[in-house]
C-alpha cells in the first residue's frame, strides 16, 4: 500500500536553475506561478500539443508537428521550418529598435556546430563580463510556447532570455537547435 501513487499523474516543473519531476502528484509549495495543466497524448513517448510558438509576442506562421517531452535533454529541437522562422523573427525583433540584442551575431570564435545548429549565437558586447549577464540578456525577446486548450484555456509557458542561452566557448547561443523534422522539448 505505501508504494501506491496518490494520483495517476506526473508533473514536470520547469525552472531557470533546477527542474523537478514529480510522480503521483506535485508539491504546490515549489511553484511561484499558478500551475498550468497540459494533457498528454497517448503514445510510446510523452507527447503534448503545441499550438503556437511566439518570439517577442509575435506567433510563428509555421505548422508545428507534435513534440515529445524529454526531461533528460538540455536542449529543445525544433523542425527546420520553425527553426528558420524563429531565426527570422528574432532578427526582425532585434533590428526593430536600437539597443536590442547587442553584440556581434554568430562570432567566428563560437563552436562551428553551435553556429550551424543553434538559432543564433552572440559575442558579448564591450563592457559585459561573463559573470554579469542579466542586463545584457534582458535585451533579448522572450520565447513562448502555447499548448493546446485544456479545460477551457490554453497554457502558455514563457521562456525568458535569461534561460534560453548557453555558452559556446566565449559566445552565447540560443538553445533551440535544428531538429530536422523532429520537435523535442528538452
N, C-alpha and C positions, 0 to 999 in steps of 0.2 A: 504494500500500500504506500510506503513512503517514497517509492520511485515513480509514482503516478504523477503525470503532469497536471497542473492546476487547470490549464485551458489548452485546447487544441490550437495553439498558435506559436509563432515565434516573432521576435521583434529585432530589428536592426536599428540601432541608434547611431546616427551619423554625427560626427563631431570634427572640429578642426584639430584635435590632438589625439583622442582615444575614442574609438567606437566600441559599442557593446552589442553582442549578440545574446539575446535572451531566449530561452526555450521554455515554453509552458506559461508565459506571461511576460510582464515587464515591470520595471521599478519606476513609478511615477516621480520619485524624488531625483532621478537622474536627468530630467528634462527641463530645459529652460523655456521652451515654447510648447504650445499645445501639441499633442500627438496628432499625427496625420496617418490614417489607415489607408493602405493601398491593397486591393485584392491581388492575390497571387493566382496566376493562370496555372492550370494543371498540366504538367509535363514532366519530363525527366530532369529538367532544370527549374530553378526558381525564376519564373518569368513574370514580368509586370507590363502593363500597357503605358507607354509614354505617349501622350497626345501631342506634346509640343516641347521644343527647346527654345529658350529666349536668350538673346545676347543683348545686354543693356536695355532690357524691357521690350525688345522687338522680336517677334517669333520668327523662326526659320520657316521657309516656304517649301521645305522638302518633306516627302513622305518618309516616315520612320518605321523600320521593322520592329518587331517585338524584342526588347532586350532581355538578357538574362542578368540576374544579380549574382555577382561573385565577390563575396566579402573577403576572399583570400587574395585579391589582387589590389595593387596600389592605384592602378590607372583605370580610366574609363576609355573604352574603344568605341568609336563611332564609325558608321559606314562612310565610305568615301564621299558621297554626295553631301551628306550632312557635315562632314569634316571641312569640305571646301566652302560650304555656305557659312559655317561658323567663322572660318578664317576671314571671309569677305565681310561679314557683319562686324567682326572685331576691328578690322582695318578701317571700315567706314565709321564706326563709333570713335575710334582713336583719333581719326583725322578730322572729325566734326568740330572739335574745339581745341584751341591751343592749351597745352599743359596736360592733356590726357596721354596716358601711356608713354611717358618719357623714356628715353634710352634708345640705343641702336637696335633695330629689329634683325633677328637672325644673324648675330655676330659670328664671324668665322671661327672664333675660339670655342663655341658651343660644340658638343659632340655631333658629328655628322648625322647619325641616326636620329638624334633628337630634332634637328632642323628638318629632317625628312619626314618624321612621323608625328611630331607634336603640332598643335595648331600653329604655334609660333614661339620663338624664343626672343629674349631681350637681354641686352647688356645693361648693367646698372649705369645710370647717368652719373656724371661727375658729382661728387659730394655725398653720394649714398653708399653706405657701408653694408656689408653682408649681414651684420648683426642688427641692423636698424632699418628694416624694410617696410614697416607698417605704413608710413606716409606715402611711400612710393607705390606700394601695392594698392592703396586706396584710390589711385588714379586710373585703375582698370575697371571695366564693367563687371557687374555680377552676371553669372550664367545661371539660368533657372531651368529646372525640369518640371514639366507639368504632367502629372499622372492622371489617367482616365478617372472619370467620376466614380465615386464610391459613396453610397448612402447620400446622394444628392449633390455633392460638391466635388470638384477636382482638387487634388492635393498638389501644391506647388512647393518645390524644395529649392531654395536659393543656395547657390554655391558662391560664396563671396570670393573675390580675387585673392584674399589672403590665404585661401586654402587650395586653389587650383594650380598654383605654380609649384614646380620642383626645380632643384638645382641641377644644372648640367655644366660641369666644370666651373667656369666663372660666370656663366649666364643663368638665366631663369627661363624655364619653358612651361607652357600650359599643358597640364597632364590629361588632356583629351587627345588620345592618339588615334591615328588612322587605323581602322579595323577592317579594311577591305569591305566585305559585305556584312561583317558581324557588328553587333551592338551589345557591349558588355558594360554594365555599371559596376565599377570597382571602387 
